[in-house]
């Protein structure tokens, strides 16, 4: 069987980009059991309430829902179990310093297959206030209006 190549997104956390200001991102490996990988290959997972913590020098992914594999037997996994993230030692030490020093949190942004292995993109993020969220929405709407106006102007120019 040929080896998988490329990247296939399983699930992304769109709400995280709305609720948090993303400061830095990291790509992590994930320690999984066999039935979890099979369930992920079916495209089933949820990052809705997920977060990551640093405990005793290790990074853990909590509250990720990976449903039980339908053809699984008694060896099936627990859907919301805590899963270990794989990072380099320097990255873990950097995360420990950043999360302890200020009100920053670790939020998973997406989960994907990269060359056949499951990866998680986590972000060092700072929570947004409600006025920040409104400001971001207003900026996005203004940008959309500008691009619409540019499109209309270009179309008008070519129809002469």
NORFEN-V378815 format. One record per helix or strand of 3 or more residues. SS is the DSSP state (A for helix, B for strand). FROM is the first residue (numbers start at 1). LEN is the number of residues. If there is no record, write none. Layout:
ss/from/len
SS/FROM/LEN
SS/FROM/LEN
This chain:
ss/from/len
B/7/6
A/14/6
B/20/11
A/34/8
B/51/5
B/58/5
B/83/4
A/89/13
B/104/11
B/117/11
A/130/29
